[in-house]
Amino acid sequence: MATRRTPAGTRYSDIAERLERALRGGVYRPGARLPSVRSLCRTWTASITTVVAAYRLLERRGLVEARAQSGHYALVPGAPEPVVERTRLVPTDVSLGQLALLVMKDSRDPRLAPFGPAMPDPELLPNRELRRILAAVARSGAGLDAYGVPPGLDVLRTAVARRAAAIGCPLRADGIVTTAGGLEALTLALRATCRAGQTVAIESPMYYGLLQSIEALGLRVIEIPGHPRYGISLEVLREALDEHPIAAVVAMPAGSSPLGSRSGEESTRELVELLTARQVPLIEDDVLGDLALDGVRQPPAKAFDRAGLVLWCSSLSKTAAPGLRVGWIAAGRFQAAVEHLQFTNAVGPSPLNQLVAAGLLEGGLYERVLRRTRSVYAARTIDMAEAVLASFPSGTRVTRPSVGFSLWVELPPTADAQTIYAAALRDGIALTPGPLFSAKLRYRHALRLCASRWGDTWRPALQRLGKLVARR
Ligand SMILES: Cc1ncc(COP(=O)(O)O)c(C=O)c1O
């Protein structure tokens, strides 16, 4: 079940996003006066409070200046941001090989500067509270005496349904299947909607775990460019849908990785309507959406789903407990298929872990963790982005993410990310090379840097990385 209701408090971020788009697109030159609050209220049928809140958000982002008695004025737009070029819309195979696993293993080496795998800062996780919940579950004796049969434990599904309602996406608990993390949810979604040899359209750059699943399932891929702030290009997606039979679309409208974009509600609704009209399922990766750095959590695309065609996939891995391996999927009309596929693979996720996850989601702890971590990651991503620009050769571009804790760094075109990855490792620095985020191993001159643990301790390592890039 879904609703069209817009949760109070998110409309202003939508208006801010539209104005930001216009500002960045050069509609208002630096110094130009922006439309008055009253005229925007009329244009967007919004209240004065909403429009004022939108302007405040833009002020905080350094894009707009308020002048007493005079209105709002455009400031100089920030440094140029990375650009994801479109490529020919031809289905291709995926062949990432072993690289993703090698990169993931870097997270286990404490000697490396932690710019590699996108892991939350362990210091910010609610470890003490989780241990308390785990101890209570252990005392109760529950969770060890039975299999976790699909669709999963009611107590967790109810907690997830409550959380979904709180972010503008009312769902029934019986429409949710618990999984062993976000990747299992995404893989089940692919298996339920596509058959080997079919083509999926994916937002690009894309999380390499999903690309590996696509590779293992023998699917083909068309990459649709993402924008560092507005997400998947609907224009290019429409073209791909016109030109090719597409079995499913994978996108991250409420929070993308590695770009850190958030598409905005209007564009997300448009995405759902576009796919519903063509009866194409949308696999929504929403593992990052809760880490909206300005605290404005965008409802997932599932909130706009009338037809049961959106498969909403999320987890607790980036926010609160990577080691639990607990996630979920709300698969709409594909639920029965998802349950069956999960069962035939490994029966179902561990009940013990599901009980701990339920304890985390209940009682306000999860919200408190989000409040604490979002503001820390907001400061760290901005500071690390500035440090990248200061240490890397000129021509480098870097994202200012709206969600998550990753930076996408576009290096000058002569740089080769794979060579830089190998050299950086020898120098004690972990990072993720750009080609891992593309089926066609594009993004040869891009890197993803994880900013979750950024601080002065790591500044010398980043400066060394900048020098290393300059030498290549
Ligand atoms: C964008 C994105 N989606 C999905 C996942 C997988 O989530 P999980 O770790 O819960 O399996 C990740 C993990 O890195 C991710 O970055």
The ligand as a Tripos MOL2 file, in Angstrom:
@<TRIPOS>MOLECULE
LIG
   16    16     1     0     0
SMALL
NO_CHARGES

@<TRIPOS>ATOM
      1 C1         24.6220    1.9390   -2.6400 C.3       1 LIG1
      2 C2         24.6610    0.6510   -1.9160 C.ar      1 LIG1
      3 N1         23.6240   -0.1920   -2.0460 N.ar      1 LIG1
      4 C3         23.5910   -1.3700   -1.4080 C.ar      1 LIG1
      5 C4         24.6220   -1.7720   -0.6050 C.ar      1 LIG1
      6 C5         24.5550   -3.1220    0.0530 C.3       1 LIG1
      7 O1         24.0300   -2.9960    1.3240 O.3       1 LIG1
      8 P1         24.3980   -4.0690    2.4540 P.3       1 LIG1
      9 O2         25.7970   -3.7690    2.9000 O.co2     1 LIG1
     10 O3         23.3690   -3.8720    3.4930 O.co2     1 LIG1
     11 O4         24.2950   -5.4200    1.8230 O.co2     1 LIG1
     12 C6         25.7350   -0.9380   -0.4400 C.ar      1 LIG1
     13 C7         26.8760   -1.3710    0.4070 C.2       1 LIG1
     14 O5         27.9870   -0.9690    0.1800 O.2       1 LIG1
     15 C8         25.7450    0.3070   -1.1130 C.ar      1 LIG1
     16 O6         26.7790    1.1400   -1.0060 O.3       1 LIG1
@<TRIPOS>BOND
     1     1     2 1
     2     2     3 ar
     3     2    15 ar
     4     3     4 ar
     5     4     5 ar
     6     5     6 1
     7     5    12 ar
     8     6     7 1
     9     7     8 1
    10     8     9 2
    11     8    10 1
    12     8    11 1
    13    12    13 1
    14    12    15 ar
    15    13    14 2
    16    15    16 1
@<TRIPOS>SUBSTRUCTURE
     1 LIG1         1 GROUP 0 **** ****
